[in-house]
Amino acid sequence: MMNEIELSSLDLRYESYRMRDRAREARLLASVCERGILEPLEGVSVDAGHVLLNGFKRLRCARRLGLGTVPYVALCEDAAMGIVSLLRASNEHMLSILEQAGFVDELNAVHGMTLVQIAETLSRSKAWVSLRLGLIAQMSPSVREKLFSGAFPVYAYMYVLRPFMRINGAGREAVESLVLALSGKGLSVREIEMLARGYFHGSEELREQIRSGNVALPLKRLNHSMSRDEQCTPLEQAMLKDLDMARKYMQRVSAKSADIRLESAAFRAEAQLLLSGLLSHAEVFFQGVRQLYDRCGHL
C-alpha cells in the first residue's frame, strides 16, 4: 500500500549501491518540478524504519525542491527479501550489472545466502550469480566508489580495463591506480582505452605521467603514435611490436641479472646454456639493430 512518508524517516544505507547519473537526474528533476513524483519510492520496513532500495534519484530531486514528504511503498518487512524482489524486477527497474552485483554480494556477504541459494531464489543460473559476485570481488572500495558515483564510466571499466586484468595479468592495484588517476576528467571511452594501452604496455615515464593525472600530454603522444601505426604496413607494425618486446625484455633481464638470489645449481646450469646462445647471437643482433637505426635516422 502506498503512503506519504517524511524524507527524514528514510534509511539510506543502500544509496551507495545505486549508480549516479547526473544527466538523467537533471531530466528527472525537471519532470518532478513540473508534475511531481509520479512513481512511489520502494523499500522495506525494518525495525519500524523505512529502508530505501529504489528511488534515490527521486529522493534527491525531492530534497532539491524542498519537499518534505514522498510517496512510498514497502515491498516487505525483510531486507534480504526486499533485495530479492528488486533483483527479480531488475529489468523493470533497469538495474545495471554493477547494481545487481552489489545487491547479490549483499545477499551473500551480509545475509549469508550461498551462490546456489541466490540462484534458486532469483530463478537465475549459477553462472549469472557467480559473474556478479566475481565483479564485486575484483573491485577495491575506492574503485567501487568511483564507478557508483559516476566519476568513472562503467562501460570503460567493464570492457576496457577488466580485459587487461584477464589477458595481460594486470593486478587489481594497477587497475585501481588507473581508475583513480582518470576519474572525474570527463574522458571518452576511446581516450580511456588509449591511456590504458599506454599505461599497461608503455614506458614507466608514460605510466608516471598518467598516474599524476596530467593526461593531456600522454593523450597527445598516444594519438600521434596511433596515427603513425595506421600509416605502417602489417609487416612494419609487426616489426615495431618485436622491437618494443626486445626493448622490454632487455630492460627486464638487465635489472634482474644482478639479483644475488639467482644462485641455485639448477638455475646456473640452465642459465648458462641460455646465456651462451644469447651471447652467440649478440653481435649479429646488434649489427642488424644498428643498421636499421641508421636507415631510420636518415629518413
Buried (B, 14 or more C-beta within 10 A) or exposed (E): EEEEBEBEEBBEBBBBBBBBEEEEBEEBBEEBEEEEBEEBBBBBBBEEEBBBBBBBBBBBBBEEEEBEBBBBBBBBEBBBBBBBBBBBBBEEBEBBEBBBBBBBBBBBEEBEBEBEBBBEBBEBEEEBBBBBBEBBEBBBEEBBBBBBBBBBBBEBBBEBBBEBBEEEEBEEEBBBBBBBBBBEBEBEEEBBBBBBBBBBBBEEEBBEBBBEEEBEEBBEBBEEBEEEEEEEEEEEBEEBEEEEEEEEEEEEEEEEEEEEEEEEEEEEEEEEEEEEEEEEEEEEEEEEEEEEEEEEEEE
